[in-house]
Amino acid sequence: MGCHPQSPRRGFTLIELLIVISIILVIVAIAIPNGQKMLMSAHETAAINEIKTIQQGQVQFYSQFGRYAVTLTELGPPAAGVGILPGSLAKGKKGGYLFTLTATPTGYSLSATPERFEGTGRRTFYADQELVIRNNWSSDPATTASPEI
């Protein structure tokens, strides 16, 4: 039982390896954009939840002080606020979105915009004391005229 002079080769040829690598690259090229869209959707969902948290905080603040908070910091941790919002959200930046709270004659307005449009999010959001969340599918900030979610 010696070695047969024409024993079968072991391993892959260069062509076979190139074909496998090409297939993997095609799969990755398809998967990356879908993954980016899923990540943006996750950031948008988180932003909507943070808006709801801020709205609930404003309701609580109003019930305690008879007015709405004029800044996110005022709703933040006890060092600067009343301890309704966590520090990260009170700073106005969380989960790829920037949050801005502004006083208005009738209450407040809240806007949420992606840090990088088409990077961390595809939508902008708007909310106020009416507790309705509105969105805009462009880089323009959502307003009271934007459609409800």
Protein Blocks (a to p, Z undefined) as FASTA:
>chain_A
ZZdfkbccedjdfklmmmmmmmmmmmmmmmmmmmmmmmmmmmmmmmmmmmmmmmmmmmmm
mmmnopacfbfklmmcfklmnolacfklmnopaehiacdddddfklpadddddfbghklo
cbdcdddfkopacddfbfbdcdfkbccZZ
